[in-house]
């Protein structure tokens, strides 16, 4: 983690994660195809519950980001006992989250649906589906937290493999519970929820077995190292809280988007649901890359190797642009073909084609933004990452209202692209400030914009 060449280390750590996440996303798309076969209304109902599901995952992911960053920095300074204590704190936090959302599902599921824009036509479908998901929320938080802890050790392969195993099980169980095969009764959309929860339970058991039997990790998981420590909680949320704010802002924006799209009919909501699955496929290589970049940058920062942090940033941004541009080209050139995998409804294909093309006009700029955010979080600068993200969400909300008033549904789609472009522009001062913080020698601004200075320096860092 501290002595291998940065480029080869990132590729070695991210390769399995990228491959696994792409396959995971493909399986998720298959899951959506199964739901689409039930009709446009169940697909729209699934889309309307996405904000609540993202709320669960985002809270776990945000806390996990803080855990991964803190464990990586602690191990970088060779304090294994403290890293063990951090891991146990993470487990306790995940148990609290799981119990809290289980109670929330039992008591306030109707209020959540109304808050996130569910309408009367889809209310019954959404209610039953979401009740099952929230009842099994414990099985969502625990394996994600365990995966983040393992990732903090520099092991990016095991968490992805376990997640992939869970998704494979989910896809295999979906037709059994949704359409009814053999002794299994047809449960429709509820079957998708049951299949998902069962798969997550199996993942939890599998992750615990791997941790208990593995002899390759750095952590010892010695329970005697656990000491309740407020400073550890503070350290986790110093990075995790900004991420949590970002994720919660994303949930609010998605709920707002659902409310706007419902006004254009369930076909628009269904098209958005398909687009989100397709976009996730384009993002997965970048997220797999981020899984590797986080511990590499955290270890380097913890060891005081600032030049290595800068090299990690440059090389990860270059790779992210390459990966996400490949997906962007495909979505721009073949949107109708992509939609045909999900539905044969001509009107839904037409709306989805417009959605995919207009929402991804400037998608490649998101690669550098994700990498910058990852490196900022790994070095304990979660607040800076938060402001980059919130600026985009704020611009997006404003553009939804402005552009939908001018261009109707097409304006909603355009709001995605324009907000991404503007957020990239607003991120320039952040990357400039971060670069200067990691530099021992300050470079005058006028020098940077002379001739081919930037191109030459970027190429030098890549080499």
C-alpha positions as CSV (number, residue, x, y, z in Angstrom):
1,X,0.0,0.0,0.0
2,X,2.9,2.4,0.6
3,X,5.7,1.1,-1.6
4,X,4.2,-0.3,-4.8
5,X,3.8,1.9,-7.9
6,X,0.6,3.9,-7.6
7,X,-0.7,3.1,-11.1
8,X,-0.2,-0.6,-10.8
9,X,-1.6,-0.7,-7.3
10,X,-4.8,1.1,-8.3
11,X,-5.2,-1.2,-11.3
12,X,-4.6,-4.3,-9.2
13,X,-7.0,-3.3,-6.5
14,X,-9.7,-1.8,-8.7
15,X,-9.6,-4.5,-11.4
16,X,-11.6,-7.2,-9.5
17,X,-13.9,-4.5,-8.0
18,X,-14.7,-3.0,-11.4
19,X,-15.4,-6.4,-12.9
20,X,-17.6,-7.4,-10.0
21,X,-19.5,-4.1,-9.9
22,X,-20.1,-4.2,-13.7
23,X,-21.5,-7.7,-13.3
24,X,-23.5,-6.5,-10.3
25,X,-25.0,-3.7,-12.3
26,X,-25.9,-6.1,-15.1
27,X,-27.6,-8.4,-12.7
28,X,-29.5,-5.4,-11.2
29,X,-30.6,-4.5,-14.8
30,X,-31.9,-8.1,-15.1
31,X,-33.8,-7.6,-11.9
32,X,-35.4,-4.4,-13.3
33,X,-36.3,-6.3,-16.5
34,X,-38.2,-8.9,-14.4
35,X,-40.2,-6.0,-12.8
36,X,-40.8,-4.4,-16.2
37,X,-42.5,-7.6,-17.3
38,X,-45.1,-7.0,-14.6
39,X,-46.1,-3.8,-16.4
40,X,-45.4,0.0,-16.4
41,X,-47.3,0.6,-13.1
42,X,-45.2,-1.9,-11.0
43,X,-42.0,-0.5,-12.6
44,X,-43.2,3.0,-11.7
45,X,-44.0,1.8,-8.2
46,X,-40.5,0.4,-7.8
47,X,-39.1,3.7,-9.0
48,X,-41.2,5.7,-6.5
49,X,-39.8,3.6,-3.6
50,X,-36.2,4.1,-4.7
51,X,-35.7,7.3,-2.6
52,X,-36.5,5.3,0.6
53,X,-34.2,2.4,-0.5
54,X,-31.4,4.9,-1.3
55,X,-31.9,6.4,2.1
56,X,-31.0,3.0,3.7
57,X,-28.1,2.4,1.5
58,X,-26.8,5.9,1.6
59,X,-26.7,6.1,5.4
60,X,-24.8,2.8,5.5
61,X,-22.5,3.9,2.7
62,X,-21.8,7.3,4.2
63,X,-20.9,5.8,7.6
64,X,-18.9,3.1,5.8
65,X,-16.9,5.8,3.9
66,X,-15.9,7.3,7.3
67,X,-15.0,3.9,8.6
68,X,-12.9,3.0,5.5
69,X,-11.1,6.3,5.6
70,X,-10.4,6.2,9.4
71,X,-9.3,2.5,9.3
72,X,-7.0,3.2,6.3
73,X,-5.4,6.2,7.9
74,X,-5.0,4.3,11.2
75,X,-3.4,1.3,9.6
76,X,-1.2,3.7,7.6
77,X,0.2,4.8,10.9
78,X,0.6,1.1,12.0
79,X,-1.9,1.3,14.9
80,X,-3.7,-2.1,14.5
81,X,-5.2,-2.1,18.0
82,X,-7.0,1.2,17.3
83,X,-8.1,0.0,13.9
84,X,-9.8,-3.0,15.6
85,X,-11.6,-0.7,17.9
86,X,-12.8,1.4,15.0
87,X,-14.2,-1.8,13.3
88,X,-16.2,-2.8,16.4
89,X,-17.6,0.7,16.6
90,X,-18.7,0.3,13.0
91,X,-20.5,-2.9,13.8
92,X,-22.4,-1.3,16.7
93,X,-23.5,1.7,14.5
94,X,-24.8,-0.7,11.8
95,X,-26.9,-2.6,14.4
96,X,-28.4,0.7,15.6
97,X,-29.2,1.7,12.0
98,X,-30.8,-1.6,11.2
99,X,-33.0,-1.6,14.3
100,X,-34.0,2.0,13.8
101,X,-35.2,1.5,10.2
102,X,-37.0,-1.7,11.1
103,X,-39.1,0.2,13.6
104,X,-39.5,3.1,11.1
105,X,-40.9,0.6,8.6
106,X,-43.4,-0.8,11.1
107,X,-44.7,2.6,12.2
108,X,-44.3,5.2,9.5
109,X,-44.2,3.5,6.1
110,X,-47.3,5.3,4.8
111,X,-45.9,8.7,5.9
112,X,-42.6,7.9,4.1
113,X,-44.4,7.1,0.8
114,X,-46.4,10.3,0.9
115,X,-43.3,12.3,1.7
116,X,-41.5,10.9,-1.3
117,X,-44.2,11.5,-3.8
118,X,-46.2,8.3,-4.0
119,X,-49.6,8.7,-5.6
120,X,-52.9,6.9,-4.9
121,X,-52.7,4.7,-8.0
122,X,-49.4,3.1,-6.9
123,X,-49.8,3.4,-3.1
124,X,-50.8,-0.2,-2.4
125,X,-48.0,-1.7,-4.5
126,X,-45.4,0.7,-2.9
127,X,-46.7,0.1,0.6
128,X,-46.4,-3.7,0.6
129,X,-43.0,-3.6,-1.2
130,X,-41.5,-1.1,1.1
131,X,-42.8,-2.7,4.3
132,X,-40.9,-5.9,3.4
133,X,-37.7,-4.0,2.5
134,X,-37.7,-2.0,5.8
135,X,-38.6,-5.1,7.9
136,X,-35.4,-6.6,6.6
137,X,-33.2,-3.5,6.9
138,X,-30.8,-5.2,9.4
139,X,-29.6,-7.4,6.6
140,X,-28.7,-4.4,4.5
141,X,-26.6,-2.5,7.0
142,X,-24.5,-5.2,8.5
143,X,-22.9,-6.7,5.3
144,X,-22.3,-3.2,3.9
145,X,-20.5,-2.1,7.1
146,X,-18.4,-5.3,7.2
147,X,-17.5,-4.7,3.5
148,X,-16.4,-1.2,4.3
149,X,-14.2,-2.4,7.2
150,X,-12.5,-5.0,4.9
151,X,-12.0,-2.3,2.3
152,X,-10.2,-0.1,4.8
153,X,-7.6,-2.9,5.1
154,X,-7.0,-2.6,1.4
155,X,-9.0,-5.6,0.4
156,X,-11.4,-4.5,-2.3
157,X,-12.0,-7.9,-3.7
158,X,-13.9,-9.7,-0.9
159,X,-16.7,-7.1,-0.4
160,X,-17.4,-7.0,-4.2
161,X,-17.5,-10.8,-4.4
162,X,-19.9,-11.1,-1.5
163,X,-22.1,-8.3,-3.0
164,X,-22.0,-10.1,-6.3
165,X,-23.0,-13.3,-4.7
166,X,-26.0,-11.6,-3.2
167,X,-27.0,-10.1,-6.5
168,X,-26.8,-13.5,-8.2
169,X,-29.0,-15.0,-5.5
170,X,-31.4,-12.1,-5.9
171,X,-31.7,-12.6,-9.7
172,X,-32.2,-16.4,-9.2
173,X,-34.9,-15.9,-6.5
174,X,-36.7,-13.1,-8.3
175,X,-38.7,-15.3,-10.9
176,X,-39.4,-17.8,-8.1
177,X,-41.2,-15.3,-5.9
178,X,-42.4,-12.8,-8.5
179,X,-44.0,-15.2,-11.1
180,X,-44.4,-18.3,-9.0
181,X,-42.6,-21.5,-9.9
182,X,-43.4,-24.9,-8.4
183,X,-44.2,-24.6,-4.7
184,X,-43.6,-20.8,-4.8
185,X,-46.8,-18.7,-5.1
186,X,-46.7,-15.6,-7.4
187,X,-46.1,-12.5,-5.3
188,X,-45.6,-10.0,-8.1
189,X,-43.7,-6.9,-7.0
190,X,-43.6,-8.1,-3.4
191,X,-41.7,-11.2,-4.6
192,X,-38.8,-8.9,-5.7
193,X,-38.6,-7.5,-2.1
194,X,-38.7,-11.0,-0.5
195,X,-36.0,-12.2,-2.9
196,X,-33.8,-9.2,-2.1
197,X,-34.1,-9.6,1.6
198,X,-33.3,-13.3,1.5
199,X,-30.2,-12.7,-0.6
200,X,-29.0,-10.0,1.8
201,X,-29.4,-12.4,4.8
202,X,-27.3,-15.0,3.0
203,X,-24.7,-12.3,2.3
204,X,-24.6,-11.3,5.9
205,X,-23.9,-14.9,7.0
206,X,-21.3,-15.3,4.3
207,X,-19.5,-12.1,5.2
208,X,-19.3,-13.2,8.9
209,X,-17.9,-16.6,7.9
210,X,-15.3,-15.1,5.7
211,X,-14.1,-12.7,8.5
212,X,-13.9,-15.5,11.1
213,X,-12.1,-17.9,8.8
214,X,-9.8,-15.5,6.9
215,X,-6.1,-15.3,7.8
216,X,-5.1,-12.7,5.3
217,X,-6.6,-9.6,6.9
218,X,-4.7,-7.0,8.9
219,X,-7.3,-6.7,11.6
220,X,-7.4,-9.3,14.3
221,X,-11.0,-8.6,15.4
222,X,-10.0,-9.0,19.0
223,X,-13.0,-8.0,21.1
224,X,-10.7,-7.1,24.0
225,X,-9.6,-4.1,21.8
226,X,-13.0,-2.6,22.0
227,X,-13.3,0.5,24.1
228,X,-16.2,2.9,23.7
229,X,-14.6,6.0,22.4
230,X,-16.4,9.2,21.4
231,X,-13.3,10.3,19.4
232,X,-13.7,7.3,17.2
233,X,-17.4,8.1,16.5
234,X,-16.3,11.7,15.8
235,X,-13.6,10.5,13.5
236,X,-16.0,8.3,11.5
237,X,-18.6,11.1,11.1
238,X,-16.0,13.7,10.4
239,X,-15.7,12.1,7.0
240,X,-19.0,10.2,7.1
241,X,-21.3,13.1,8.1
242,X,-20.6,15.2,5.0
243,X,-21.1,12.1,2.9
244,X,-24.4,11.5,4.8
245,X,-25.5,15.0,4.1
246,X,-24.7,14.5,0.4
247,X,-26.6,11.3,0.3
248,X,-29.6,12.7,2.1
249,X,-29.6,15.7,-0.2
250,X,-29.7,13.2,-3.1
251,X,-32.7,11.4,-1.6
252,X,-34.6,14.8,-1.2
253,X,-33.8,15.7,-4.8
254,X,-34.9,12.3,-6.1
255,X,-38.2,12.6,-4.1
256,X,-38.6,16.0,-5.7
257,X,-37.9,14.6,-9.1
258,X,-40.5,11.8,-8.6
259,X,-43.1,14.5,-7.7
260,X,-42.4,16.4,-10.9
261,X,-42.3,13.3,-13.1
262,X,-45.6,12.0,-11.7
263,X,-47.2,15.0,-13.3
264,X,-46.2,13.7,-16.7
265,X,-47.6,10.2,-16.1
266,X,-46.3,6.8,-15.0
267,X,-44.5,6.3,-18.3
268,X,-42.1,9.2,-17.4
269,X,-41.5,7.7,-13.9
270,X,-40.9,4.2,-15.4
271,X,-38.5,5.7,-18.0
272,X,-36.6,7.3,-15.1
273,X,-36.4,4.0,-13.3
274,X,-34.9,2.3,-16.4
275,X,-32.4,5.2,-16.9
276,X,-31.2,5.0,-13.3
277,X,-30.3,1.3,-13.8
278,X,-28.6,2.0,-17.1
279,X,-26.7,5.0,-15.7
280,X,-25.5,2.9,-12.8
281,X,-23.8,0.5,-15.3
282,X,-21.8,3.5,-16.6
283,X,-20.9,4.6,-13.1
284,X,-19.8,1.1,-11.8
285,X,-16.3,1.1,-13.2
286,X,-15.7,4.5,-11.6
287,X,-17.1,3.4,-8.3
288,X,-14.9,0.3,-8.5
289,X,-12.0,2.6,-9.1
290,X,-13.0,4.7,-6.1
291,X,-13.0,1.6,-3.9
292,X,-9.3,1.2,-4.7
293,X,-8.4,4.8,-4.6
294,X,-9.9,5.4,-1.1
295,X,-7.5,3.1,0.8
296,X,-4.5,3.9,-1.4
297,X,-4.9,7.7,-0.8
298,X,-5.7,7.1,2.9
299,X,-2.6,5.0,3.6
300,X,-0.4,7.5,1.7
301,X,-1.9,10.4,3.7
302,X,-1.6,8.6,7.0
303,X,2.1,7.9,6.3
304,X,2.7,11.6,5.3
305,X,3.5,10.8,1.6
306,X,1.8,13.8,0.1
307,X,3.3,13.4,-3.4
308,X,1.8,9.9,-3.5
309,X,-1.6,11.4,-2.7
310,X,-1.3,13.8,-5.6
311,X,-0.2,11.0,-7.9
312,X,-3.2,8.9,-6.8
313,X,-5.5,11.8,-7.7
314,X,-4.1,12.4,-11.2
315,X,-4.1,8.8,-12.2
316,X,-7.5,8.0,-10.8
317,X,-9.1,11.0,-12.6
318,X,-7.5,9.9,-15.9
319,X,-8.8,6.4,-15.5
320,X,-12.3,7.6,-14.5
321,X,-12.6,9.8,-17.6
322,X,-11.7,6.8,-19.8
323,X,-14.2,4.5,-18.1
324,X,-17.2,6.8,-18.0
325,X,-16.7,8.1,-21.5
326,X,-17.1,4.5,-22.9
327,X,-20.5,4.2,-21.2
328,X,-21.4,7.8,-22.3
329,X,-20.8,7.0,-26.0
330,X,-22.9,4.0,-25.9
331,X,-25.9,5.8,-24.2
332,X,-25.7,8.7,-26.7
333,X,-25.5,6.4,-29.8
334,X,-27.9,3.6,-28.9
335,X,-30.6,4.8,-26.4
336,X,-33.5,3.1,-28.3
337,X,-31.7,-0.2,-28.4
338,X,-31.0,0.0,-24.7
339,X,-34.7,0.6,-23.9
340,X,-35.8,-2.3,-26.1
341,X,-34.2,-4.7,-23.5
342,X,-36.7,-3.5,-20.9
343,X,-40.0,-3.0,-22.8
344,X,-41.7,-3.4,-26.1
345,X,-44.0,-0.5,-25.4
346,X,-43.4,2.0,-28.2
347,X,-44.3,5.1,-26.2
348,X,-42.1,4.1,-23.2
349,X,-39.2,3.4,-25.6
350,X,-39.7,6.9,-27.1
351,X,-39.7,8.6,-23.7
352,X,-36.8,6.5,-22.4
353,X,-34.7,7.3,-25.5
354,X,-35.1,11.0,-25.0
355,X,-34.4,10.6,-21.3
356,X,-31.2,8.6,-21.8
357,X,-29.8,10.9,-24.4
358,X,-30.6,14.3,-22.8
359,X,-29.7,13.4,-19.2
360,X,-26.2,12.2,-20.2
361,X,-24.9,15.0,-22.5
362,X,-22.0,15.9,-20.2
363,X,-21.7,12.6,-18.2
364,X,-17.9,12.3,-18.6
365,X,-17.3,15.2,-16.2
366,X,-18.7,13.1,-13.4
367,X,-15.6,10.8,-13.4
368,X,-13.2,13.5,-12.2
369,X,-15.8,14.8,-9.7
370,X,-16.2,11.3,-8.1
371,X,-12.4,10.8,-7.9
372,X,-11.8,14.2,-6.4
373,X,-14.6,13.6,-3.8
374,X,-13.1,10.1,-3.0
375,X,-9.6,11.5,-2.4
376,X,-10.9,14.4,-0.3
377,X,-12.8,11.9,1.9
378,X,-9.8,9.6,2.2
379,X,-7.7,12.4,3.5
380,X,-10.3,13.6,6.0
381,X,-11.7,16.5,4.0
382,X,-15.3,15.3,3.9
383,X,-16.7,18.9,4.2
384,X,-15.0,20.0,0.9
385,X,-16.5,16.9,-0.9
386,X,-19.9,17.7,0.6
387,X,-19.9,21.3,-0.8
388,X,-19.0,20.0,-4.3
389,X,-21.9,17.6,-4.2
390,X,-24.4,20.0,-2.6
391,X,-23.7,22.7,-5.2
392,X,-24.7,20.3,-7.9
393,X,-27.9,19.2,-6.1
394,X,-28.9,22.8,-5.5
395,X,-28.3,23.7,-9.1
396,X,-30.3,20.6,-10.2
397,X,-33.3,21.6,-8.1
398,X,-33.3,25.1,-9.5
399,X,-33.0,23.8,-13.1
400,X,-35.8,21.3,-12.7
401,X,-38.3,24.1,-12.0
402,X,-36.9,26.5,-14.6
403,X,-36.4,24.1,-17.5
404,X,-39.6,22.0,-16.9
405,X,-41.5,25.3,-17.2
406,X,-39.8,26.1,-20.4
407,X,-39.4,22.7,-22.1
408,X,-41.8,20.4,-20.2
409,X,-40.4,16.9,-19.8
410,X,-37.4,17.5,-22.0
411,X,-36.4,20.3,-19.6
412,X,-36.4,17.8,-16.7
413,X,-34.0,15.6,-18.6
414,X,-31.8,18.6,-19.5
415,X,-31.6,19.6,-15.9
416,X,-29.4,16.5,-15.2
417,X,-26.8,17.4,-17.9
418,X,-26.6,21.1,-17.3
419,X,-26.2,20.7,-13.5
420,X,-23.3,18.2,-14.1
421,X,-21.5,20.6,-16.3
422,X,-21.9,23.5,-13.9
423,X,-20.8,21.4,-10.9
424,X,-17.6,20.5,-12.8
425,X,-16.9,24.2,-13.3
426,X,-17.5,24.9,-9.6
427,X,-15.2,22.1,-8.5
428,X,-12.1,23.7,-10.1
429,X,-11.3,25.9,-7.0
430,X,-11.6,22.8,-4.7
431,X,-9.1,20.7,-6.7
432,X,-6.8,23.8,-6.9
433,X,-6.9,24.3,-3.2
434,X,-6.4,20.6,-2.4
435,X,-3.4,20.4,-4.8
436,X,-1.7,23.4,-3.1
437,X,-2.3,21.8,0.3
438,X,-0.4,18.7,-0.8
439,X,2.5,20.7,-2.5
440,X,5.6,21.8,-0.7
441,X,6.4,24.2,-3.6
442,X,3.8,26.8,-4.6
443,X,3.4,27.5,-8.4
444,X,2.4,31.0,-9.5
445,X,-1.0,31.1,-11.2
446,X,0.4,32.8,-14.3
447,X,2.9,29.9,-14.8
448,X,0.1,27.3,-14.9
449,X,-1.6,29.0,-17.9
450,X,1.5,29.5,-19.9
451,X,1.9,27.4,-23.1
452,X,1.5,23.6,-22.5
453,X,2.4,23.7,-18.8
454,X,-0.8,21.9,-17.6
455,X,-0.6,19.2,-20.3
456,X,3.1,18.6,-19.7
457,X,2.7,18.3,-15.9
458,X,-0.3,16.0,-16.2
459,X,1.6,13.7,-18.5
460,X,4.6,13.8,-16.2
461,X,2.4,12.7,-13.3
462,X,0.8,9.9,-15.4
463,X,4.2,8.5,-16.2
